Amino acid sequence: MWHRSVKETVMLYDLTVVQFSKMLNNLNAVLDKGAAYAEAKRVDVGVLLGSRLAPDQFNLIRQVQIACDTAKLGVARLTGKQESAPVHPDVETSLAELKARIHSVIEYLAQFSPSDFEDAAERSISQPRWEGKYLTGYEFAIQHVIPNLYFHITTAYAILRHNGVDIGKKDYLGPMPYKS
């Protein structure tokens, strides 16, 4: 076993908690733009929520649910605090319910600090569908949880964009910490 430096521990925290919170806030913002679009076009927002990019792909509701689960469970597994993760039974059917779920996950992530990630890189992480196989926490973060979160947020964005919602890259990326 090797030990990560404080800088590497903080980096893992920044790559997950900080960035996941930012991206979930950005997702919330594009959902708001989707609602405004539906209202302006006199389209039931439920049409957007049920939309998908391909017949065999999850709809917008499920993309948001999975993004939220990926963020909360990824951080919970990395820090060894799975029992602390909020439970969401995947029953959302409205925009307000999806936004409440996103808010719940952002609040949950706010409870973590870099010190919670002290042993995260070396932790063995498995899931039932991995049939006894595992990844180290570092591998789990870099190769599974981070790409998975971005996949589902990108897909949610693409569903809205495909349906005509006026969103662009700046909406996806969100505010940037520019320096002068």
Rosetta blueprint (number, residue, H / E / L):
1 M L
2 W L
3 H L
4 R L
5 S L
6 V H
7 K H
8 E H
9 T H
10 V H
11 M H
12 L H
13 Y H
14 D H
15 L H
16 T H
17 V H
18 V H
19 Q H
20 F H
21 S H
22 K H
23 M H
24 L H
25 N H
26 N H
27 L H
28 N H
29 A H
30 V H
31 L H
32 D H
33 K H
34 G H
35 A H
36 A H
37 Y H
38 A H
39 E H
40 A H
41 K H
42 R L
43 V L
44 D L
45 V H
46 G H
47 V H
48 L H
49 L H
50 G L
51 S L
52 R L
53 L L
54 A L
55 P L
56 D L
57 Q L
58 F L
59 N L
60 L H
61 I H
62 R H
63 Q H
64 V H
65 Q H
66 I H
67 A H
68 C H
69 D H
70 T H
71 A H
72 K H
73 L H
74 G H
75 V H
76 A H
77 R H
78 L H
79 T H
80 G L
81 K L
82 Q H
83 E H
84 S H
85 A L
86 P L
87 V L
88 H L
89 P L
90 D L
91 V L
92 E L
93 T L
94 S L
95 L H
96 A H
97 E H
98 L H
99 K H
100 A H
101 R H
102 I H
103 H H
104 S H
105 V H
106 I H
107 E H
108 Y H
109 L H
110 A L
111 Q L
112 F L
113 S L
114 P H
115 S H
116 D H
117 F H
118 E L
119 D L
120 A L
121 A L
122 E L
123 R L
124 S E
125 I E
126 S L
127 Q L
128 P H
129 R H
130 W H
131 E L
132 G L
133 K L
134 Y L
135 L E
136 T E
137 G H
138 Y H
139 E H
140 F H
141 A H
142 I H
143 Q H
144 H H
145 V H
146 I H
147 P H
148 N H
149 L H
150 Y H
151 F H
152 H H
153 I H
154 T H
155 T H
156 A H
157 Y H
158 A H
159 I H
160 L H
161 R H
162 H H
163 N L
164 G L
165 V L
166 D L
167 I L
168 G L
169 K H
170 K H
171 D H
172 Y H
173 L H
174 G L
175 P L
176 M L
177 P L
178 Y L
179 K L
180 S L
